[in-house]
Amino acid sequence: MTENGKDIIIDITDYTGMEKVMKIRKHYRNKFWIWALTVALVIGSLGGAGGAGRVNGIPTAKAAVTMLQSSDGQWKYRKLTEDKLVLTKYLGEKVENTVNIPQTVDGMTVMALDTYGEDDFWQSSAGLQSVVIPDSVTRIGEAVFQNCRDLQRVTLGNAVKRLGTSAFSGCISLDSIDLKNAEYIGANAFAMCSSLTEIDMNGSVKSVGAYAFVNCNNLVKVTDSANVVHYGEGVFFGTGIKNMKLCASITKLPDMMFQDCASLESVELVSSDLQEVGEFAFMDCTSLTTVTGLDRVTKKIGKYAFCGCTGLGTLADAQDGLVGTLISEKIGEFAFYETAITELTLQSAGVMTIDPYAFQKSALTKVHFLSPVNIGDEAFADCTNLVTLEALEECYQKSGSHSFRNTPWVTQKYENGLAILDHAIVDTQDDYSFGNLTIPESVNRITDCAFQDNTTLTSVVMPDGVTQIGDEAFEGCDLLVQVEFADTDTEIGKRAFDGTKWLADLTDKWDSGLLIINDTVLVDCSTDMAGEVVIPQKVRRIEENAFAHCRNITSISFAEGSLLHNVDEQAFYNCTSLESIAFPDREICVEIPDEDSENKSVFYGCSALQQLTIPEEMEPSRSLTADMLGNLFEKCDSLKTLTIHSNAFMPEGKGKKSTVCGVENIILGEKITGVPDYAFSECSSLKTLQYSENLTQIGDYAFDSNCEWVTNSSESQGCISVSDTLAAVNEDKLPEQIREENIWNLYLYGVTRISSGAFGSEEAECIIRISVDVIYIGPGAFKPGTLIVAEPGSYAAKWAEENGYDWVTPKDMGSSYFPFYWGPDRMQTPSPEPTASAAVPTSVPQTSTPVQETALPQGTTVAGIKTVAVSGVKVSDCKVMGKKAYISALRITWKKAEEGEYLIYRSTQKRTGYVLIKSTSATNYVDRQVKKGNVYFYKVKAGNDSLEQPNPLSAPVRAVVARKLMKPEMALTEKGTNYVISLKKAEGTRYEFQLKLKGFHGGKWFSRKRYQGNIRKKIIMKRNSGGTAQFRMRIRTSMKVKGKWQKSSWSKTVSYSSGKKNA
């Protein structure tokens, strides 16, 4: 491809070798996807303060920052105050091997380097080998040195405290760095720095972000420090570390901290406050043989923590010289799956819970129990060397299904085919023929799945003492034809008798259309049931699918004194006419399906359900996230009002999909004291929120900032607050003096907490002074680029430092810079004008006292003179032809007043700054002197007025110049052996095109090329004389608006095939 100054030339024959390249590329596609997954893992964790991207999975707005250019043309920067700036881009076309970042630019001190999530910091980093950061710089922001592949050495200044998100990620030649006084290392800061061999936390580092060193596969030595108080998840994922002594003062080893560290051999945990080992923390560390200090972990060892550590044989205690002591209250599922540990001592301060599969297939031979224990499904199953369980009888509380199956210990316990532990049947012998079984009198409980799929059992007699039959206890016993209960108080678990002939034959047990086992378990309902259904008083459990497809039932209630305790999955599945369910106010457990389950939720498909009340004592079977609450009401399309009295049903934790997204009214009962993080984050239809005075705390991203409850709120000045927490900002309600010229300039007052996302979705540039009363700010509370003004030593100042925001002191800004207080229930309080000496950023206009101008009705007489008022003024965006292409413009129209001329005034502020731009006798005018994305205000007046009494200006009208470029149109013509493509309509300063050539790249679009300059140039497709070509082309245009490239949609495709052209 060439450019001859007039047209763009494309020689189709240039592409004859491309197909070979494509085949080679296809050969490496699988390797690419492996790399892409790693990048996706890293990128997904990014965001948070200091950059555009995602915060905890929630997208954040891009920075709105005004950029200036240095007088020498080498740098772009953001001006903070009259004497401080942040460098945002190096404009040189080429860099030297060594670059010394200047300490001052244009007489201002360089305080930081930051991209604010926009363009790359370097125009080109090729050849950049060494960088020296001056002592004036306090932070290096997001992606400043990202993918500087030749960078080998970085000398940090003594004042650098923070290395931002992705600051050095992808610097594959960087082999060492002295962190000096750095305190905060951002997420992904050194990701994939494959030459990095050693890191010393140096005693100054306090916090290391998620995936900070992910896939630094040659990083073999890390010197930890007791000053580190935070490590993010996956911080050393996939590194080459061999031995690690963790001295950090942390309470939790984060999730995936050392996952896939295949060279890791030993770990020593030093912290005396360690409470938790995170999920997947050491998963697949195949060389790990010794862990010292697990006996310090008091709360939890997370799921999969040491799963796949097949060489882990020694758990060395930090105290008393013992071996293998675990004191955690909870050991997660698969935590030690397939490890080589042979001996354990379990000694928790309270009851220890061992989750399913925790030690399955491990090399255990002996376990000594010293505290009460609950044992999950198959927790010790397939431990083929496990012979001794000391003191289990004394410590045993309960167990799940087959907790000790296929172990020598359980084999020794079998008597008449039953393994009984502490009066509970915990397992059954596979090859034993039961026939007619009478449960022994000593048994009071049958555990989950105890007889599941047994093919010999034909009848069961339950003695008086059996109080509990576990979930799926007799499921799949297809020869079981008779079950006798001695006690109707026996608690029967879910699906306890599913698939048995006995249950299938209970056709004579239907009671008014309901099939109930032992008076306590409602198993099925006739699909002929209609209208209202009343559940009998003794029913304790509503089984899975009990009311499935009962499409004629309209309401369900419960008899007085109801004993209901459990409602299983899919209980009301597809009850499409069900309008109401009145649950009793008592302790009820609602079953929540597992993530990998194919089952649906309790209320799935109840499309007529309009309102639901969740009683105070109702609880879900497991902790709810935002996802789960959304799934609970999936396809409940008519549900508009949700009343929640139970704190257990306040979801906490981000979700992948909408949470009860169709609900319009949420009522929170008096027992609800807080709304957790993400609880209603995507509840976009929310119109009203009712809560009591007991609600005192709002979590991060708790509400959708675009829901009607926020946008229609009548709260003062657009401050949406609950108790003392700022939850969201309603931009339309902000005082005009605060948001003029697309810049917010406010003194936030009257709140102590600011939730994440409160300011995150707005496009305006923000300069916010934060009161010293604020004690919490959520991650992502402000969008990237926000300038924080805070007192030194305040929470807000520390938060800004830790999260990578620019911040200055009120003294830097000038004491009278902020003209208004802003917060809940506070009226605007004018303050004196900023003085000339006040340090005011050039990007923020000084506020002047607004002049009130009232449009008078036409024909009004003032001082004996008739005035003429213009009405009906409207503004709309449009496209008009400029010198080289179509451009954006604003069209102003108004109603005709009297013969004569009209005067059009324009300003970038609503109340002040109006300038006469046009005099015309028409009733419309197209303003071409506007910039895309900017906000403008217009006023119009009749010009034939008098000096004694001028005609009034119209009321102001507001317009934003459309950011979106028009879709280009083009035409294809033949010229000899060539094809000429020209643009008929287009807007922008450059364009790019894509081609499809027959036989190349599998018919996919390829060869994208950008051209800067006159987009009216023609594109000439050249081919060999006498040759033929079949191709397709499409084009889109772009232009830069406020430092950001705005792109049009792709044009319609033009194509040429065998002498036939199509547009």
MILOKE-777038 format. One record per residue (C-alpha): residue in three letters; y, z, x. Coordinates in steps of 0.5 Angstrom, whole numbers, plus 500, padded with zeros to 3 digits. Layout:
% residues N
ALAYZX;...
END
This chain:
% residues 1063
MET500500500;THR507498503;GLU514498500;ASN518492502;GLY525496500;LYS525492493;ASP518492491;ILE512496492;ILE506492494;ILE498494493;ASP493489497;ILE487490492;THR483488499;ASP485494502;TYR480498498;THR473494500;GLY471500504;MET472505499;GLU466505496;LYS462507502;VAL467513503;MET466515496;LYS458515497;ILE459519503;ARG463524499;LYS458524494;HIS453527499;TYR457533500;ARG459534493;ASN454540493;LYS457543499;PHE464543496;TRP462546490;ILE459552494;TRP466552497;ALA470551490;LEU466557487;THR469562493;VAL476559492;ALA475560485;LEU473568486;VAL479569490;ILE484565486;GLY482569480;SER483576483;LEU490574485;GLY497575482;GLY500581480;ALA507583482;GLY510578487;GLY507571485;ALA506567479;GLY498566477;ARG494572474;VAL495579473;ASN488582472;GLY486576469;ILE492575465;PRO497569466;THR504571469;ALA510567468;LYS513563474;ALA519565478;ALA526564476;VAL530564482;THR536561484;MET535557491;LEU541555496;GLN541551502;SER543554509;SER549550512;ASP545548518;GLY540544513;GLN534548516;TRP532553510;LYS532554503;TYR534562501;ARG535566495;LYS541570496;LEU540578494;THR547581495;GLU553579499;ASP550580506;LYS542580504;LEU537574503;VAL530572502;LEU528565506;THR524561501;LYS522554505;TYR523551512;LEU526544511;GLY525541517;GLU520535517;LYS517538524;VAL515545527;GLU515547534;ASN509550537;THR513557537;VAL517558531;ASN522564531;ILE524566524;PRO532567525;GLN535574523;THR541572520;VAL542565516;ASP549564514;GLY552570516;MET547574512;THR541578514;VAL534575513;MET530581509;ALA524577507;LEU520571507;ASP517569500;THR515562496;TYR516566489;GLY510562487;GLU513555488;ASP513550493;ASP510551500;PHE514555505;TRP513550510;GLN514542509;SER509541514;SER505546518;ALA501542523;GLY502544530;LEU505551528;GLN501555533;SER505562534;VAL511565529;VAL515571531;ILE518575525;PRO524579527;ASP525586526;SER530585520;VAL524582515;THR521588511;ARG516583507;ILE512577508;GLY511574501;GLU506570497;ALA503564501;VAL508564506;PHE503562512;GLN497559507;ASN493554510;CYS497554517;ARG491551520;ASP493551527;LEU497558527;GLN494562532;ARG498568533;VAL503572529;THR508577532;LEU510582526;GLY517585526;ASN517593526;ALA520593519;VAL515589516;LYS511593511;ARG508588506;LEU504582507;GLY503579500;THR498575496;SER495570500;ALA500571506;PHE495568511;SER489565507;GLY486559510;CYS489560517;ILE483558520;SER485559528;LEU488566527;ASP484570531;SER488577531;ILE494580529;ASP497587530;LEU499590523;LYS504595527;ASN508598521;ALA505594515;GLU503599509;TYR501594504;ILE496588505;GLY496584499;ALA490580495;ASN487575499;ALA492576505;PHE487574510;ALA482570506;MET477565510;CYS481566516;SER474565520;SER477566527;LEU479573526;THR474578529;GLU478585529;ILE482589525;ASP485595526;MET489599520;ASN493602525;GLY494609521;SER500605518;VAL496601512;LYS496605506;SER493599501;VAL489593502;GLY488588496;ALA483585493;TYR479580497;ALA484581503;PHE479579508;VAL474575504;ASN469570508;CYS472572514;ASN465571517;ASN467572524;LEU470579523;VAL465584526;LYS470590527;VAL474594522;THR478600524;ASP479604518;SER484610517;ALA485616513;ASN492614511;VAL489608507;VAL489610499;HIS487604496;TYR482598497;GLY481592492;GLU475589490;GLY471585494;VAL476587500;PHE470585506;PHE466580501;GLY462576506;THR465578513;GLY461579519;ILE462587520;LYS456590523;ASN458598523;MET463601519;LYS466608519;LEU470609512;CYS475614513;ALA480612508;SER482617503;ILE479614497;THR476616491;LYS472610490;LEU469604494;PRO471598490;ASP466593487;MET463588491;MET467591497;PHE461589502;GLN457584498;ASP454579502;CYS455582509;ALA449580512;SER450583518;LEU452590516;GLU447595519;SER450602518;VAL455605514;GLU458612514;LEU462615508;VAL467620511;SER472622505;SER470628502;ASP474626495;LEU469620494;GLN467620487;GLU464613486;VAL461607489;GLY463601485;GLU459596482;PHE455591487;ALA459594493;PHE453593498;MET449588494;ASP445583498;CYS447587505;THR440585508;SER441588515;LEU443594512;THR438600514;THR442606514;VAL448609509;THR450616511;GLY454620506;LEU452618499;ASP451626498;ARG459626498;VAL459621492;THR460626486;LYS461621479;LYS457615480;ILE453610484;GLY455603480;LYS450598478;TYR447593483;ALA451598488;PHE445597494;CYS441592490;GLY438587495;CYS439591501;THR431590502;GLY432594509;LEU435600507;GLY430606508;THR435612510;LEU440615506;ALA443620511;ASP446626508;ALA453628511;GLN451636510;ASP445640512;GLY442635516;LEU438633509;VAL435626508;GLY436622501;THR440627497;LEU444624491;ILE449628487;SER452623483;GLU452624475;LYS450617474;ILE446612478;GLY447605475;GLU442600473;PHE439596479;ALA443601484;PHE437601489;TYR433595486;GLU428593491;THR430598497;ALA426601502;ILE428608501;THR422613501;GLU424620499;LEU430622494;THR432629492;LEU436629486;GLN441634485;SER447633480;ALA452639478;GLY450637471;VAL445633467;MET444626472;THR443620468;ILE439614471;ASP440608468;PRO435602467;TYR431599473;ALA435604478;PHE430604483;GLN425599480;LYS420596485;SER423601491;ALA419604496;LEU419611494;THR413615495;LYS417622493;VAL422624488;HIS425632488;PHE428634482;LEU433639482;SER438638476;PRO437636469;VAL436628468;ASN436623463;ILE432617465;GLY433610463;ASP428604461;GLU424602467;ALA428606472;PHE422608477;ALA417602474;ASP413598479;CYS414603485;THR407602487;ASN407608492;LEU411613488;VAL406619487;THR410625487;LEU415627482;GLU417634484;ALA419639478;LEU420633473;GLU417637468;GLU422643468;CYS428638469;TYR426632464;GLN431631458;LYS429624456;SER427618458;GLY427610456;SER422605455;HIS416605461;SER420609466;PHE414610470;ARG410604468;ASN406601474;THR406608478;PRO401612481;TRP404618478;VAL404615471;THR396613472;GLN395620473;LYS398623467;TYR394618462;GLU390622457;ASN387619451;GLY391613453;LEU397617452;ALA402619458;ILE406626455;LEU412629459;ASP415635456;HIS412634449;ALA414626449;ILE410620449;VAL413616455;ASP408611456;THR401608454;GLN395606458;ASP395598457;ASP387597457;TYR386603452;SER383602445;PHE387606440;GLY385604433;ASN386609428;LEU391614432;THR393621430;ILE399623434;PRO397630438;GLU401636435;SER404638441;VAL408631441;ASN415632438;ARG418625440;ILE416618442;THR420614447;ASP423607446;CYS418601446;ALA412606447;PHE407602444;GLN410596444;ASP406590443;ASN400594443;THR394590440;THR389595438;LEU393600434;THR391600427;SER394606424;VAL398612426;VAL399619423;MET405623425;PRO404630425;ASP410635422;GLY413636429;VAL415629431;THR422629430;GLN424622433;ILE421615434;GLY425611439;ASP427604438;GLU422599438;ALA417604439;PHE411600435;GLU415593435;GLY410587435;CYS403592433;ASP401586429;LEU394590427;LEU398596425;VAL397597417;GLN398604416;VAL403609418;GLU403616415;PHE410621416;ALA409628415;ASP417629415;THR422625412;ASP427628417;THR424624422;GLU429620426;ILE427612426;GLY430608432;LYS432601431;ARG426595430;ALA421601431;PHE416597426;ASP418590427;GLY413585427;THR408590424;LYS403588418;TRP405595415;LEU412593414;ALA410586412;ASP406589406;LEU411594404;THR413589398;ASP412595393;LYS417599396;TRP423596394;ASP428600390;SER433597386;GLY433591391;LEU433595398;LEU427596402;ILE427603405;ILE422606410;ASN421614409;ASP427614405;THR432614411;VAL432607414;LEU434601410;VAL430595413;ASP432589408;CYS436588402;SER434582397;THR438576397;ASP439576389;MET443583390;ALA450582387;GLY456585386;GLU457593388;VAL451596392;VAL451603393;ILE447606399;PRO442612397;GLN444619400;LYS438620405;VAL439613409;ARG441614416;ARG440608419;ILE442601416;GLU437596420;GLU439590424;ASN439584419;ALA439589413;PHE444585409;ALA443578412;HIS445572408;CYS446577402;ARG452572399;ASN453575393;ILE455582394;THR462584394;SER462591396;ILE458596399;SER459604398;PHE455610400;ALA453616395;GLU456622396;GLY454626402;SER451620405;LEU447622412;LEU449615415;HIS448615422;ASN447608425;VAL449601423;ASP445596427;GLU447589430;GLN448584424;ALA447589419;PHE452585414;TYR451578418;ASN454572413;CYS455577407;THR460571405;SER463575399;LEU463582402;GLU470584401;SER470591402;ILE466597406;ALA467604404;PHE464608410;PRO463615409;ASP467620414;ARG462622418;GLU459621425;ILE457614425;CYS454610431;VAL456602430;GLU451598435;ILE455593440;PRO450587442;ASP449587450;GLU453581453;ASP447577454;SER444578447;GLU444573442;ASN445578437;LYS452578433;SER456583431;VAL455588425;PHE460584421;TYR459577423;GLY461572418;CYS464577413;SER469571411;ALA471575405;LEU473581408;GLN480583407;GLN481590410;LEU477595413;THR478602415;ILE474605421;PRO473613420;GLU475618425;GLU468620427;MET465613428;GLU464611435;PRO461604438;SER454605442;ARG458603448;SER465603450;LEU469597447;THR473592451;ALA478587448;ASP472582448;MET468587444;LEU473589439;GLY474581437;ASN467580437;LEU466585432;PHE470581427;GLU468574429;LYS468569423;CYS472575419;ASP477570417;SER480573411;LEU481580415;LYS488582415;THR489589415;LEU485594420;THR486601420;ILE483605426;HIS482613425;SER477613431;ASN480613438;ALA473610440;PHE475604437;MET481603441;PRO479598446;GLU480598453;GLY479593458;LYS481585459;GLY477580455;LYS476573456;LYS478571448;SER482573443;THR482580440;VAL482581432;CYS486575433;GLY487574425;VAL489581424;GLU496581421;ASN497589420;ILE494594424;ILE495602422;LEU493607427;GLY491614424;GLU494620426;LYS488622431;ILE490615435;THR495618441;GLY495611446;VAL494604445;PRO490602452;ASP490596456;TYR489589453;ALA488593446;PHE491587442;SER493583448;GLU492576444;CYS493579437;SER498573436;SER498574428;LEU500581428;LYS506582424;THR506590423;LEU504596427;GLN504603423;TYR503609428;SER504616427;GLU509621432;ASN502623436;LEU502616439;THR505617446;GLN503612450;ILE502604451;GLY498601456;ASP499595460;TYR499588456;ALA497592450;PHE500587445;ASP502579445;SER509579447;ASN509572442;CYS506576436;GLU511576430;TRP511584431;VAL515583437;THR519576435;ASN521579428;SER522586430;SER529589428;GLU529594434;SER536595437;GLN537590442;GLY530587443;CYS527593446;ILE520594443;SER518601445;VAL513606442;SER515613444;ASP518612451;THR514606453;LEU517599453;ALA512595451;ALA515588450;VAL522584450;ASN525580444;GLU529575448;ASP532573441;LYS535580440;LEU538581447;PRO545582447;GLU549575449;GLN553579455;ILE546580458;ARG543574458;GLU548569459;GLU547563463;ASN540564463;ILE540570467;TRP539577465;ASN543582468;LEU541589465;TYR541597466;LEU534599463;TYR535606460;GLY532611455;VAL524609457;THR520613462;ARG514607462;ILE514600462;SER508596460;SER505590464;GLY508584461;ALA514587458;PHE518582461;GLY513577464;SER513571459;GLU521570459;GLU524564463;ALA530567465;GLU532570472;CYS532577472;ILE536582475;ILE534589473;ARG537596474;ILE532601473;SER533609471;VAL530614476;ASP527617469;VAL522611470;ILE515614472;TYR510608471;ILE511601471;GLY505596470;PRO503591474;GLY506585472;ALA511588468;PHE516583471;LYS515576472;PRO516574480;GLY522573483;THR525579479;LEU531583483;ILE530590482;VAL536595483;ALA533602484;GLU535609487;PRO532610494;GLY526614494;SER525613486;TYR519611483;ALA522604481;ALA524603489;LYS517605491;TRP513600486;ALA518594488;GLU516595495;GLU508596494;ASN508590489;GLY512585493;TYR519585489;ASP525584492;TRP529591491;VAL536593493;THR540599491;PRO546600486;LYS551601492;ASP549594495;MET550591488;GLY557595487;SER557601482;SER560597476;TYR556591477;PHE552592470;PRO556592464;PHE551595459;TYR546600458;TRP540597455;GLY534601452;PRO531603445;ASP536606440;ARG542605445;MET548601443;GLN552597448;THR557601452;PRO562597456;SER563599463;PRO569596468;GLU569589470;PRO566588477;THR571589483;ALA572584488;SER569588493;ALA563589489;ALA557585492;VAL555580487;PRO549575488;THR552568487;SER547566482;VAL549571477;PRO556570474;GLN561576473;THR561578466;SER568577462;THR570580456;PRO568576450;VAL574572446;GLN572572439;GLU574566435;THR573565428;ALA572558425;LEU576558419;PRO574554412;GLN578547412;GLY584547408;THR586554410;THR594555410;VAL596559416;ALA604561417;GLY605555412;ILE601550416;LYS595547413;THR589547418;VAL583543419;ALA576546421;VAL570542423;SER564544420;GLY556542420;VAL556541428;LYS549540431;VAL546538437;SER540535439;ASP537532445;CYS536525447;LYS534520452;VAL539514454;MET539509459;GLY542511466;LYS544507472;LYS537506474;ALA533509468;TYR533513462;ILE536520463;SER536526458;ALA542528454;LEU545532449;ARG548528442;ILE553532438;THR554531431;TRP559534426;LYS562532419;LYS568528418;ALA574532417;GLU580528416;GLU582521420;GLY584522427;GLU581525433;TYR576530435;LEU576535441;ILE569537444;TYR569543448;ARG563545453;SER561551456;THR554555459;GLN556561456;LYS557562448;ARG563566448;THR567564454;GLY568558459;TYR569552454;VAL572546458;LEU575540454;ILE570534456;LYS571529451;SER576526445;THR574521440;SER575519433;ALA568518432;THR563524429;ASN558524434;TYR558524442;VAL553523447;ASP554528453;ARG550525459;GLN553530464;VAL548535463;LYS542538467;LYS535538465;GLY533545463;ASN540548462;VAL543551456;TYR549549454;PHE554551448;TYR559546444;LYS565547440;VAL569542436;LYS576542433;ALA580537430;GLY585534434;ASN591533430;ASP594540430;SER601543431;LEU603547436;GLU605552432;GLN598553429;PRO593549432;ASN586548428;PRO581553429;LEU575551434;SER568551430;ALA563556431;PRO559555437;VAL552551437;ARG547552443;ALA542547446;VAL537546451;VAL536540455;ALA529538454;ARG525539460;LYS519534458;LEU520527461;MET519521456;LYS513518457;PRO514511461;GLU512504458;MET510498462;ALA509491462;LEU504487466;THR505479468;GLU502474472;LYS506471478;GLY501466482;THR495470485;ASN499476484;TYR500481478;VAL507484477;ILE508491473;SER514493471;LEU517499467;LYS520498461;LYS522505459;ALA522511464;GLU526517466;GLY526521473;THR527520480;ARG520518483;TYR513516480;GLU506516481;PHE500511479;GLN493511478;LEU488505479;LYS481503477;LEU478497480;LYS471494478;GLY466497482;PHE469502486;HIS469510485;GLY464509479;GLY470507474;LYS474513475;TRP481514477;PHE483514484;SER488512489;ARG494516486;LYS501515490;ARG508518489;TYR514514491;GLN521517491;GLY527513489;ASN529508484;ILE523508479;ARG525501477;LYS522498482;LYS516493481;ILE509494483;ILE506487485;MET498487486;LYS496482491;ARG489479491;ASN486473495;SER487466493;GLY482464488;GLY479471487;THR479475481;ALA480482480;GLN479487474;PHE483493474;ARG487498470;MET493502472;ARG497508469;ILE504511471;ARG507517470;THR514519472;SER517526475;MET524529477;LYS526536480;VAL529541475;LYS532547478;GLY527546484;LYS521545480;TRP518538479;GLN517536472;LYS512531470;SER512526464;SER505524460;TRP501519463;SER503512460;LYS499507456;THR494504461;VAL495496462;SER489492464;TYR487486467;SER480483466;SER478475467;GLY484472466;LYS486477460;LYS491482460;ASN492488455;ALA498493455;
END
